[in-house]
Amino acid sequence: MPSRKPVHTKRETCRACEAAELELVLSLGETALANAFLRSEREFATESRYPLDVHVCRRCSLVQLVDVIAPEVLFREYLYVTGTSETMREHNHAYAAAVVELLRLGERDLVVEVASNDGSLLKCFRAHGVRTLGVEPALNIAERASAEGIETVPEFFDAASAGRIRAAHGPAEAVVANNVLAHVDEPVEFLRAAGSLLAASGLVIVEVPWLRELVERLEYDTVYHEHLSYFSAGSLMRLCEEAGLRIRRIDRVSVHGGSLRMYAAPESEQPDHASEVRALAEEEDAAGLGSSERLREFTAAVEGNRAALLELLRGLKRDGASLAGYGAPAKGNTLLQYCGIGPELLPYTVDRNPLKIGLFTPGSHIPVLPVETLLERRPDYVLILAWNFAEEIMRQQVEYARLGGRFVLPLPVPRVV
């Protein structure tokens, strides 16, 4: 019998520079996988948990996890879909329009999206008449996208799959990868494979949560096992150099609590990083981003946030208030587990994603119910776990607020709004 790949392995060297100089800066404890929702209470006792520890490389300053969960475990069946959020729909329309204008894409040009999820972004490109192809390893999500007319390859992306795609479909003017570079254990190889798909004039376009926003806005719930790396402009530059790419442009975008959108070209077309990109990296260095000292300050603030959030929620409960949550995002599951919030404080949370309704949150075991439950039960306070969509959520729940409901935002300072 062939041996099975281990579910959990541990790196000893940096995934960017291979240095064995990794320093622990934040431990969030033994944590269940953020998207491993449970189907029944019978599964609680056998739930797997893994260390969720953040390290920084003392040589290249890449912030990263060393505990690696096999991608087949994390991504072959997935419950997150991008199409359920109004904010993401607006973001995708603007994103596609910006890329089409920048590259002057036409009907003969190909856009390949890696980790294309349900095809929401590619639909926006297709609306501009551009050819599209998705690459999505989650079989259930890939099938859904294909059924909606977005051709999708149900594979993990690597050099071999890039070669097959180029042979079958030709070179791409844009290889787009949103919130996936952080998911791969070998980001240099990923970027190299993306570059191999490009036409001479093409760009690799990557969106990642920005480490500076994570640290300065205390977004520690962005840390979960899927997110193996946490990027700055400086670390993106170093990764691209190893992959034979140079960064032509970086945009700051507000999505997911603050992200960077990187546009990279082959070194043969772009001999050096743009001066604006180097200036942004210098700003990061001046702010101490990625230094052990700054990250230790971040850790102390995270511990303070946990204490303050628990004090707020427990105080509301002591005063006789009823509580509920809004959202069942992966980030929320990190926050719930790290803070030790379970059904005794938060009897349920609600979500718009039908794939999560009726399940229990990993680790904290809170039932996920339909959004309509808020108006049916009318809890006094709702903790917004999907805080990156807080404005959208509060706008949608104006009737709940009119009837006296209040919202709690957990980060960066727990507060009632």
N, C-alpha and C positions, 0 to 999 in steps of 0.2 A: 504494500500500500504506500503511495507517495505521502510524504509528511506534509501536514498542513502548515501554512504560513502562520507565525505567531500573531495574535491580535495586537499585542502590546510589545514594542521594543523601545530601547532607550539609546539616544545618541550620546556620543562622548566628544564629538567635535562640532564646530560651527558649520551650519549648512551653507554658509556663504563662502567662508575662507578656509574651512577645514582646520582651524586652530583649536587646540584642546585647552581653551582658556575661557570656559563658560562659568559665569558667576551667578548664583541664585540671588534674585532680587525680590521676588514675591511668590509666596505659596498660598494658593487658594484651597488647598486640602485635597483629600480623596473625593473625586467628583464623578458622578454619572455623566455619560455622554450627552451633550446638550440637545441633540435631536433624537435621542433614543427614548421616545415616548412609550409609556406602558399601556397595555390594553386592558388589564384587569388587576385587581388587588393581589391576585395570586402570584403575580410577577415581582412584587415588592421585595420579597426575601432573597430572591436570586439575582437581583440587579447588580451588574458589574460597575465598579468604580475604579478610577485611575488617578494618579497624581496629576494635579494641574499646577505646575510650577513654572514660573517665568524666569528666564536667564538672560544675561547680556554677554555678548562676546567682548572680552577685554581688548581684543586686537582690532576688530572691524566695527564694533558697536551694534551689530544686528541683535535686536531683541527677539527672543524665540523660546519655544518649548523644546524640551529634549525628549519628552515622552511622546512617542509616535504610535497612533492607533492605525491599524491596517486600513487603507482607503476602501477596500471592499466592505469593511464593517461600517464605515461612516457614510458611504455615498451610493451604494448599490440600490438602496431604497431610501427615498428622501421625502420629507414632509413639508419642506419649505418651498413655496412657489412665489415667484415675484409678481404675479399678476393680480394679487389680492389688495394691493395698496395703491391708493390714488396718487400718493407722493411718488412712488416708484414709476407709475405710468407716466406722470408728467416729466420725471427725470429721464426716462427712456426716450420720449419723443424729442426732448431737447438734445439729448446725447446723440441720437441718430442724425438729427438735422445738422449738428455741429460737425460731425465726421463727414457727412456727405458734402457739406460745403467746403471743408478744409481740403479734402482729397478730390473734389469735383467728380464724385462717383456717378456713373451712368449705368444703363441696363446691362452692359456687358461685364461690369465689375463685380467681383465676388467679395463678400464679407463673411468671414468665418468667426463664429463666436464659440469659445471654449467655455465649458460649464454654462451652457445656454439655457438651462432650467426649462421653463415651460415655453420658451420662445418669445417672451414678451418684448424683449429688445429687438430681436430679429424681425418681428412683425413691423416695427417702426421703420427699419431699414427697407423692408419690402414695400412699404407704402411709398417710398421714394423711387421705386422701380429697380432697386438693386438686387442682384442675385444673393441668396443667403444660404448658409449651411450651419447647422448647430452640431456641437459635439457635447454630449451629456451622458455621464456614466450611470446616473440614477435611472434604472430601467423603467420604473413607473412614470417618472417625469418625462423621459425621452419619448415614451409611447404616447403620452398625452400631447406633447408638442407636435409629433408627427401626425396625430389624428386631426390636429387643427391646421394642418397644411404647411408646417415648418419642417422641412427635411432635416432630420436629426440622426447623427451617427451615435449609437448607444455604446460608447467606448470611453475609457480613460485616455487622456491626451498625452502623447509622448512622441519621440522622434519617429517611431515606426508608424503610428497612426497619421502623423503629419505627412509622411511620405506617401501613404496610401491615398490620403485626401488630395494631395497635389496631383498625383497621377490620374485620379478619377475626375477631378473638377478643375484642375489648372491652378495657377498661382492666385493668391488673394491680395487685393489692394489694402485690406485691413484684417488683421487678426485681433479680435477683441476678447478680453478676458477680465471680467468684473468680479471682484471679491473671490478670486480663485488662486491667485499667486500665493497667498498666505496659506493655502490648503496643501501645497505640494512640498514634499520632503526634500526635493532637489530643484529649487527654483531656477538655478542656472541652466540646468538641462531643459526645463520647461520653456524658458525664454529662448534658448537656442532652437528648440523645436518650432516655436512660434515663428521665429525669424526665418526658418527654412521654408516656410509656407509662402513667404512674401514675394510679390512681384517686385521688380527693381525700384519702383516708386512707392512701394507700400510701407505701412507702419504697423508696429505692434502697439496696441492701445490697451493699457491696463489700468483698472481702478482698484485702489486699496485704501482701507482706513488709514489715516495719517497718525503716526506715533505721537506727533506733537499734540494733536487734539486729544488723543487717548490719555496722555499724561496730564496735560494742563486742565482738561475738563473732567478728569477722574473717571474715565470711561472703562473701568476695570472689568465690567461685564462683557466687554468685547473679547475678553480672553476665554476661549474654550478650546477643546481638543482639536477641532477642525482647523483653528487658526494657529498654524505652527510658527509663523513669522509675523512681526509687527514692524512696518516699514516707515522709514524716513526718506526724504529726497536723497540724502547721502547714501543710504544703504541701497536704494534703487540704482543709483549711479554705479556703485561697485558691482552689483549683480549684472547689470547690462554690459559692463566692460568685460566681465568673464564670459558673457554669452555672445560677444561680437556685435553688440548694439550700442548706440549712443542716443541719449535723450534729446529730442528736438524741442520738446515743450512739456511743461507740467502745469495743469490747471488745478486750482483748489476748488472743490465742490462740496456742497453742504450735506450731501446724502450720507446716511449712516453715522451721523455725529461728527462728520468732517473727514473728507477723503481727498486723496490725490489721484488725478487722472494723468497718466504718463503716456506720452507719444514717443516711441523709440523707432529709429531707423537703423538699417544695417550700417556697420562702420564704413563700408565702402561708399555709402551715400552721404553719411554724416560723420566726418572724421572726429568730431569732439562734441561733448555735451554743450548745449546752448548756454550762453553766459547767464541767462536768467535762472537756469537750473542750478548752476554753480553758486549763484548768489543765495538761492534758497537754502542750499546745503550749508553755506557759511552762516546763515541766520540760525539754523538748527544748532550748529556747533557753538555759536556764541551763547545760546540759551542752555547749553549743557545737555542737550537732548542725547540720550543714549549713554550718558555717563553713570557710573555706579552711584555717585552721590545724589544726582537728581532722581534716579529711580528709587533710592532708599527713601527720599522725601515723599515720593509718590506712594510707596508702600505704607508709610505712616498715615498718610491722608486716607488711603483705602480702609485701613483699620478704623480710623475715626468715623468714616462714612457708615460702616457697618453698625457701630455703636449708636450713632445718631438716628439711623433709620429704624433700628429695633426700638429705641426709646420712643420715637414718634408713634409707631404702629401700636406698641404695647400701651402707650398712654391713651390713644384713641379707644382701644378696646376696654381699658379700665373704666373709661368714662361712659361705657355702654354703647359705643358706636359699632355699627356693622361694617365689615370690610369685604372687598373683593378685588380681584386683579383685572387688568385689561391687557390682553396679549399673552401669547405663549411662545415668544421668540427664543432662540438659542441664548441670546444675551441675558434674557430674563431668568433662564434656568441656571446660569452661572451666579447671578445675583441672589436668587432664592437659596441656592445651596450654600454659598459662602456665608450668607447672613443667617442661615438656619431658620428660614421662614417656611413653615409648612401649613397644613390645613387648620391647625389650631389658631393661627393668626389670619390666614387667607383661605377661607373655606372653598373658594373656587376662583378661577379666572375665566375670562371669555375671549374668544378669538373669531376672526372672520374666515379663517382658513378651514374649509370643511374637512380636510384631511386630519385635522387635530381634534375635532369635536368628538367628545366621548372618551378621549384618552386621558392619561394622567401624566403630569410633568415629571421628567426624569429627576431622580434624587429627592425631590421635595413632595412628590405624590399628590399634587393638587389637581382636582378634576378640571378639565377644560370643557366649558359649556358654550352654547351659542351666544352671540352678542345680545340677542333679544332678552336674555336673562336679566340684564341690568334694569330694564324698565319693568320687568315682571317682579323682581325681588327688591329693587331700589335700595341697594346698600348705601350707607351714609357716605362712605369714602371708597374711591377706586384707585388702587396703586397702578400707575401706568408703567408696565414692564417694558412695553415697546416704546420707550420714551423718545426714540429718534423719530417717531411718527406722532408725537404728542399733539401738535397743532391740528393735524388731520383728525385724530381721535376725538379731541375736545369739540371740534367743529361738527363731527358726525353725531356726537352725544349731547347736543345742545338741549334736547328735551329732558334728558336725565339731569342736566345741570339746572334747568328751569324748575324741576320738581324738587330741588334742594340738594342734589348730589354734589359732592366735592371730589377733586382729583388730587392725588399725591404723586409728585415727581421725585424719584429716588436720587438723582444725580444732577449736578455735582454735590449739591447740598440738599438733603431731604426736606421737602417743603410742601405745604398744602396750597393749591392754586384754585 
